[in-house]
Amino acid sequence: MEQPQLTSPFVDLFLELCALSSPSGSERAVTDRVTAYLDELGLAWDEDDAAAQLEGDAGNVYCRIPPANGAVGTPIFLCAHTDTVPPEAAVEPVVGEDGVIRNAAGTILGSDNKAAVAVMLEAVRRILDEHREHAGIELLFTCQEEVSLRGADAFDHTRLHATTGYVYDQGAPIGEIVLGSPHARLLDFRFHGTAAHAGMHPEDGRSAIAAASRAIADFRLGRIDEETSANVGVITGGTARNVVPEWCSFTAEVRSHDERKAIELAREMVESAAFAASLADCEVESEVRPSFPGYRFKEGDPPVRLAAAALERAGYTPTYALSGGGADANVFNARGLRCVNLANGMTDIHTPDERIAVADLEGMVDVTLALIDVARETGHGTGPDDA
């Protein structure tokens, strides 16, 4: 494999995308850059009404490139999301002498998922410039993925001609194929107590914060077993330092590759919260709702075999793993499509240490071109072994 250039128009595009702030619901700048690039390539695209549905400033962008020269095979769709988790400072992406891109400003880089956005655009550019044959390519750039996959959920999936798709949204070395993703539940709790002056009449108060704290202390959190995890992420409450707090709210989540375990653990947490509230003579409102559905592939499934063949053709050894996170693939699989998540070399995503190597950006372009080639060589809707 050739050594990648540390600077190139492709790398510059990725750096430009990363420098554009795009927390969930505020993806307009990135969406505009993506659509401008598609315009430069002479491709037709449209943006749906997800912005209005989800109270954001940008929707999902869809672009279809029909089969070239009547080529047959397996059409595929590629999906990447334009949003990031909220950055805590400016994003100043820089390429180090080691060929690794980091954020010099000490917050997230945004390679999740702008690396995939840039790779998809660069791969399509090369396909058009080189007049490569393909069986049909669809590009989907979704909004608000980082908040329970809301953009993909709002997209009309019946517009897709392809039934096989790929996302590049796993922070691991290139070659890893995600065979499964967990089922997730979101939990919201609000405790109600009684306010009182904390110095003069504390005995008249009922602390909602104390009740909520007891509930959280009783929860089973972190890694529950090899399939299941739980977390409390945000807690707020009270009105002033010298007032016994009459309210306290917190949000939690449960994930498991076994849906029954996810449901049971969520029920257990609701019961623990009710018990903690009763001990403190408080009340609690609890809400549990689905976040995203899980899925599971086998190594022999056609879209997995296609991905493995493409990775091998691009010089990578396929490996297989289960993910603890969700991706847009969860939504598409729940709707009857076959969408596989592939690792793309991102490291320490969602942290100030987030980074990605230029070599991995270039490598994923090679993987994408190989995916398209292998898909063209297969029978319609089948795996590479059935060509």
Number of C-alpha atoms within 10 A of each C-alpha: 7 7 8 16 13 17 12 10 10 18 22 14 21 24 26 16 24 25 18 17 21 23 20 22 23 22 24 21 15 22 25 13 15 20 20 13 16 17 12 10 14 10 13 12 15 12 18 17 15 24 21 11 12 16 11 18 16 28 30 23 24 20 19 19 18 15 17 16 11 11 15 18 24 29 27 26 23 21 26 28 31 35 29 28 19 16 18 11 13 16 21 18 23 17 20 12 8 9 17 15 22 25 23 16 15 18 20 29 33 34 31 30 26 25 30 26 26 25 27 23 19 22 20 21 16 13 16 14 10 9 11 14 17 27 25 23 23 18 22 23 24 29 36 30 24 22 15 18 21 22 30 27 20 20 22 11 16 10 9 20 15 22 19 25 23 22 24 32 28 25 22 16 16 23 24 24 27 23 20 23 27 26 26 28 22 18 21 17 21 21 26 23 23 17 20 19 16 16 10 10 12 15 11 13 18 22 27 29 26 19 28 28 18 18 20 19 12 14 20 14 17 12 12 14 8 9 18 22 22 22 18 16 9 10 15 12 17 17 13 10 9 13 19 26 25 20 24 23 20 19 17 20 22 28 31 25 23 16 19 11 17 23 18 12 23 25 14 14 24 21 15 18 26 21 19 23 27 13 11 17 16 22 20 22 14 16 12 18 12 14 19 24 20 23 22 15 19 13 15 11 13 19 26 27 18 23 28 26 23 26 26 14 17 20 14 17 14 17 16 16 12 16 18 18 17 26 24 27 28 27 25 22 20 14 12 11 18 23 26 27 26 27 20 31 26 25 18 17 21 17 15 18 16 21 25 25 21 24 18 20 25 20 23 26 23 19 28 24 23 20 23 28 19 22 31 23 20 20 16 16 17 18 23 23 12 11 14
